[in-house]
Amino acid sequence: MIIPDKMIKFKYSFLGAGSKMLKELAIPQTVSSLWEKVKYMEEIKTFDKFILILDFLYMLGLIEFKGGLLRKVKNDQKSQE
């Protein structure tokens, strides 16, 4: 489910669905507003998968949660850590 294989297409994997969610985070937003935007996407559909993808993106260091908002981590922020 995290990565695609012969049974799971890329768009349904966490990598594929996570890339869609990252596009939606071009502007920082709350968890609930992001959920409202992505819950109808075929790749995500359920709140459980949405949260797992958020966890996955956070563990990879691609997103952060500050001041009540989710935002993408910029490349220059990663290099400073």
Z-matrix of the N, CA and C atoms (Angstrom, degrees):
N
C 1 1.443
C 2 1.531 1 111.10
N 3 1.320 2 117.45 1 -31.34
C 4 1.460 3 120.02 2 179.97
C 5 1.520 4 110.32 3 -72.14
N 6 1.324 5 116.19 4 -48.24
C 7 1.457 6 120.13 5 177.81
C 8 1.524 7 108.83 6 -116.46
N 9 1.332 8 116.95 7 155.50
C 10 1.465 9 118.78 8 -179.82
C 11 1.529 10 111.35 9 -70.18
N 12 1.296 11 115.43 10 152.81
C 13 1.453 12 121.72 11 173.16
C 14 1.524 13 107.65 12 -145.68
N 15 1.312 14 117.71 13 -164.89
C 16 1.463 15 118.81 14 -176.49
C 17 1.535 16 112.35 15 -70.16
N 18 1.330 17 117.56 16 -17.75
C 19 1.466 18 120.86 17 179.33
C 20 1.530 19 113.05 18 -99.83
N 21 1.328 20 117.30 19 -22.95
C 22 1.465 21 121.68 20 -176.50
C 23 1.522 22 109.09 21 -118.33
N 24 1.334 23 116.06 22 119.77
C 25 1.454 24 120.70 23 177.21
C 26 1.521 25 109.82 24 -69.23
N 27 1.326 26 115.81 25 155.00
C 28 1.462 27 121.06 26 -178.50
C 29 1.526 28 111.62 27 -53.73
N 30 1.324 29 118.03 28 -45.25
C 31 1.464 30 120.18 29 -174.85
C 32 1.528 31 113.12 30 -64.11
N 33 1.331 32 118.12 31 -22.15
C 34 1.462 33 121.31 32 178.70
C 35 1.529 34 112.76 33 -93.71
N 36 1.319 35 117.10 34 -9.50
C 37 1.466 36 120.30 35 177.87
C 38 1.528 37 109.57 36 -76.01
N 39 1.322 38 116.39 37 165.59
C 40 1.470 39 119.97 38 177.35
C 41 1.522 40 110.74 39 -62.75
N 42 1.322 41 116.96 40 -33.70
C 43 1.464 42 120.37 41 177.96
C 44 1.524 43 111.35 42 -63.82
N 45 1.311 44 116.77 43 -47.31
C 46 1.458 45 121.33 44 -178.85
C 47 1.515 46 112.69 45 -68.37
N 48 1.331 47 116.57 46 -49.98
C 49 1.461 48 120.74 47 -179.98
C 50 1.530 49 110.31 48 -67.05
N 51 1.331 50 116.81 49 -34.53
C 52 1.465 51 120.68 50 177.56
C 53 1.511 52 112.01 51 -64.11
N 54 1.324 53 117.12 52 -36.44
C 55 1.464 54 119.57 53 178.27
C 56 1.525 55 110.64 54 -65.62
N 57 1.317 56 117.55 55 -35.75
C 58 1.479 57 121.00 56 175.34
C 59 1.529 58 110.50 57 -64.30
N 60 1.332 59 116.07 58 -42.76
C 61 1.464 60 119.45 59 -179.63
C 62 1.527 61 110.85 60 -66.76
N 63 1.320 62 117.43 61 -36.79
C 64 1.467 63 120.00 62 178.41
C 65 1.523 64 111.05 63 -63.15
N 66 1.319 65 117.73 64 -36.19
C 67 1.468 66 120.72 65 176.98
C 68 1.528 67 110.45 66 -62.05
N 69 1.319 68 116.70 67 -37.68
C 70 1.464 69 120.85 68 179.44
C 71 1.530 70 111.72 69 -70.62
N 72 1.321 71 117.10 70 -19.45
C 73 1.464 72 121.10 71 -179.45
C 74 1.525 73 112.55 72 -92.72
N 75 1.327 74 116.83 73 24.23
C 76 1.467 75 120.15 74 174.75
C 77 1.526 76 109.15 75 -59.86
N 78 1.329 77 115.13 76 -30.91
C 79 1.466 78 122.44 77 175.42
C 80 1.520 79 107.20 78 -116.52
N 81 1.339 80 118.88 79 128.41
C 82 1.469 81 120.22 80 177.84
C 83 1.531 82 111.13 81 -55.75
N 84 1.325 83 115.97 82 141.48
C 85 1.464 84 120.56 83 -178.80
C 86 1.522 85 111.13 84 -155.13
N 87 1.303 86 115.40 85 168.86
C 88 1.459 87 120.56 86 179.82
C 89 1.525 88 109.55 87 -75.63
N 90 1.318 89 114.92 88 162.57
C 91 1.465 90 120.59 89 177.72
C 92 1.527 91 109.75 90 -60.36
N 93 1.322 92 116.90 91 -43.78
C 94 1.467 93 119.70 92 -177.29
C 95 1.526 94 112.01 93 -67.26
N 96 1.322 95 118.83 94 -36.55
C 97 1.466 96 119.20 95 178.33
C 98 1.526 97 111.01 96 -70.30
N 99 1.330 98 117.48 97 -35.68
C 100 1.465 99 119.79 98 175.50
C 101 1.525 100 110.08 99 -65.19
N 102 1.326 101 116.98 100 -42.74
C 103 1.463 102 120.72 101 178.67
C 104 1.529 103 110.28 102 -59.16
N 105 1.326 104 117.19 103 -42.48
C 106 1.471 105 120.73 104 179.68
C 107 1.529 106 111.45 105 -60.89
N 108 1.319 107 117.25 106 -32.88
C 109 1.463 108 120.94 107 -179.50
C 110 1.528 109 112.88 108 -78.45
N 111 1.334 110 117.67 109 -33.57
C 112 1.473 111 119.56 110 -171.81
C 113 1.522 112 114.62 111 -104.76
N 114 1.316 113 118.89 112 -9.03
C 115 1.475 114 119.38 113 -173.45
C 116 1.520 115 113.87 114 -65.62
N 117 1.316 116 117.20 115 -18.84
C 118 1.459 117 119.52 116 179.42
C 119 1.525 118 112.30 117 -95.31
N 120 1.330 119 116.71 118 -2.02
C 121 1.468 120 119.51 119 177.82
C 122 1.519 121 109.42 120 -70.30
N 123 1.300 122 115.23 121 134.72
C 124 1.469 123 121.42 122 -178.82
C 125 1.528 124 111.68 123 -57.35
N 126 1.326 125 116.97 124 -32.95
C 127 1.461 126 121.86 125 -176.75
C 128 1.527 127 113.16 126 -71.83
N 129 1.329 128 117.22 127 -23.20
C 130 1.465 129 120.39 128 -172.32
C 131 1.525 130 111.61 129 -109.79
N 132 1.285 131 117.97 130 -65.87
C 133 1.465 132 126.51 131 175.31
C 134 1.528 133 116.57 132 61.20
N 135 1.326 134 120.14 133 -48.98
C 136 1.463 135 120.39 134 -173.68
C 137 1.528 136 111.29 135 -109.39
N 138 1.323 137 115.42 136 150.99
C 139 1.458 138 121.00 137 179.30
C 140 1.528 139 110.88 138 -65.88
N 141 1.322 140 116.78 139 -34.86
C 142 1.472 141 120.49 140 178.09
C 143 1.527 142 111.02 141 -59.44
N 144 1.321 143 116.63 142 -47.31
C 145 1.467 144 119.91 143 179.76
C 146 1.528 145 110.28 144 -66.75
N 147 1.319 146 117.17 145 -38.38
C 148 1.460 147 122.05 146 177.17
C 149 1.530 148 110.86 147 -56.09
N 150 1.322 149 116.68 148 -47.79
C 151 1.471 150 121.10 149 -179.41
C 152 1.525 151 110.96 150 -66.86
N 153 1.325 152 117.34 151 -41.09
C 154 1.466 153 120.14 152 178.29
C 155 1.532 154 111.17 153 -62.26
N 156 1.321 155 117.02 154 -38.57
C 157 1.463 156 120.42 155 178.50
C 158 1.525 157 110.10 156 -68.32
N 159 1.335 158 117.56 157 -39.97
C 160 1.470 159 120.14 158 175.52
C 161 1.529 160 110.32 159 -60.23
N 162 1.313 161 116.74 160 -44.52
C 163 1.474 162 120.81 161 176.96
C 164 1.528 163 111.05 162 -59.07
N 165 1.313 164 116.52 163 -44.33
C 166 1.457 165 122.34 164 -179.59
C 167 1.533 166 110.64 165 -61.25
N 168 1.330 167 116.50 166 -47.02
C 169 1.467 168 120.69 167 179.80
C 170 1.522 169 111.41 168 -64.48
N 171 1.328 170 116.29 169 -36.74
C 172 1.469 171 120.52 170 177.91
C 173 1.530 172 111.11 171 -66.62
N 174 1.326 173 116.31 172 -43.48
C 175 1.466 174 120.22 173 179.73
C 176 1.530 175 111.62 174 -63.89
N 177 1.316 176 116.80 175 -31.37
C 178 1.460 177 120.56 176 177.21
C 179 1.530 178 112.33 177 -78.89
N 180 1.330 179 116.41 178 -7.21
C 181 1.458 180 120.34 179 -179.90
C 182 1.516 181 113.71 180 77.61
N 183 1.328 182 117.14 181 23.27
C 184 1.459 183 121.05 182 -178.17
C 185 1.517 184 113.59 183 -92.93
N 186 1.342 185 116.71 184 -21.45
C 187 1.465 186 120.52 185 178.02
C 188 1.520 187 109.41 186 -132.62
N 189 1.326 188 114.56 187 161.89
C 190 1.461 189 120.71 188 174.83
C 191 1.523 190 108.63 189 -140.91
N 192 1.318 191 115.41 190 162.98
C 193 1.455 192 122.21 191 179.47
C 194 1.519 193 107.59 192 -124.58
N 195 1.332 194 116.42 193 107.59
C 196 1.464 195 121.25 194 -179.29
C 197 1.519 196 109.44 195 -136.98
N 198 1.300 197 115.75 196 135.82
C 199 1.457 198 120.54 197 177.10
C 200 1.514 199 113.85 198 59.75
N 201 1.325 200 116.17 199 31.14
C 202 1.463 201 120.45 200 178.23
C 203 1.514 202 114.16 201 81.26
N 204 1.339 203 117.38 202 5.78
C 205 1.458 204 120.85 203 -178.15
C 206 1.530 205 111.64 204 -122.72
N 207 1.307 206 114.67 205 141.92
C 208 1.464 207 121.40 206 170.90
C 209 1.513 208 107.32 207 -87.18
N 210 1.330 209 116.21 208 138.60
C 211 1.464 210 119.38 209 175.51
C 212 1.511 211 110.03 210 -148.93
N 213 1.330 212 114.46 211 155.21
C 214 1.467 213 120.25 212 175.10
C 215 1.515 214 108.70 213 -70.41
N 216 1.311 215 116.13 214 145.39
C 217 1.460 216 121.29 215 174.26
C 218 1.521 217 106.84 216 -88.67
N 219 1.312 218 115.72 217 127.05
C 220 1.461 219 120.08 218 179.59
C 221 1.516 220 109.24 219 -77.07
N 222 1.308 221 116.61 220 153.12
C 223 1.465 222 121.84 221 -178.69
C 224 1.524 223 112.32 222 -57.04
N 225 1.332 224 117.75 223 -38.15
C 226 1.464 225 120.07 224 -179.04
C 227 1.515 226 111.46 225 -69.49
N 228 1.331 227 119.05 226 -26.18
C 229 1.469 228 121.60 227 176.54
C 230 1.529 229 110.08 228 -70.39
N 231 1.322 230 117.48 229 -36.82
C 232 1.466 231 121.33 230 179.90
C 233 1.522 232 110.74 231 -65.08
N 234 1.319 233 116.87 232 -40.57
C 235 1.451 234 119.72 233 -175.60
C 236 1.534 235 112.60 234 -71.15
N 237 1.327 236 118.10 235 -21.23
C 238 1.462 237 122.14 236 179.86
C 239 1.527 238 112.18 237 -77.58
N 240 1.318 239 118.10 238 -20.93
C 241 1.469 240 121.77 239 -176.07
C 242 1.493 241 112.68 240 -80.06
